Amino acid sequence: MPKLFDYKDFDANQLKRRVGQMAQIAGISSFQFTEGRAKGVQALKFNTGSGLEFTVLVDRCMDIYAVSYKGIPIAWQSLAGIVSPTYYEPEGSGWIRSWSGGLMTTCGFEQAGTACVDQGISYGLHGRSGNLPAENVSIEERWDGDQYIMTARGKILQSYFVSENYLLTREISAELGKSIIRVHDHVENPGYSKTPFEFLYHINFGFPIVDEGARLIFPSRKTTPRDEVAAAGLAEWDKLSDPEVDYLEQVLEHEMIPDPDGFINTVIVNEGIGDGLGVLVRYDYAAFPYFSEWKQMGEGIYSLGFEPGNCHPHGRDKERERGTLQFLKPGETKDFYIEYHILDGAPSIEKTERLITDIRNSNG
């Protein structure tokens, strides 16, 4: 039974007797932005009744944008704001000009990471997927016993004649009274040619959960800095600072240790917010064997990113050189699962830290 508004537990019958429409306490609403560069972008807003609310940008790969918990913002939002895919610039680093930030940006499918030239073809930063609109979108709200489940589904297609074909079916779900977002992605190659496949989630947190005194808890066996700039911050990889003038981004790669179920649990926590507020990101290690931490402590762009992926974020050419470039055969499919759990209160945070410590010890 869900507990609502820090008040009481209610079963389905008790709630039905108290409200005419479930929209009074929870549900999914659809809307469209009407001005500026966001004009025309379709979106969905989830309200779980637990204090968790989040927005899904239907016209941008059904990525998750604004997220708040009890009125406290969780996700970082870029200076660009919400930008229609109409303004997408695929060349070089032009992707950044229309990058909205938000809790989760999809990167891929033909390329994820630094812009590069692979086998004579230029590929822009992080690929096209995050600027592709969803089709066949449906929303569903239903009772399953005493659980009220809210789900949005859609399909995102990227195709270029004979060279690439990707079809993503995305399902985002949440439950009444719970502060958890679940995403299930099913990717297939509907074409007839084997094609390279890079897939990465750019997960972005911002103020106030990102602030001086916040910390990261990872089941990391080994941490490797991307370059000399990141090497300077290696000893402080799990800590955040105040905003800094002219800060240069730091990217650190973590070799993660999965839990007994084969999942990775990564946490950002700020114990100075109320009784402690954090987010646990849980994802499938077999699907995402690589993880990068993106730290940007600069003024006005103050943010932190988690980047689980099936590739390193250094460009497709580098992945091919390493021999780690993945491919999708004709008709082949792959599934990806990720969850976002809001941690409200120090006890949950401490419990999570103990769990990850146990995982480290059990795996050496």
Summary of the structure (lengths in Angstrom):
residues: 364
radius of gyration: 20.2
end to end distance: 39.1
largest distance: 65.0
contacts: 1273
relative contact order: 0.14
helix: 15%
strand: 46%
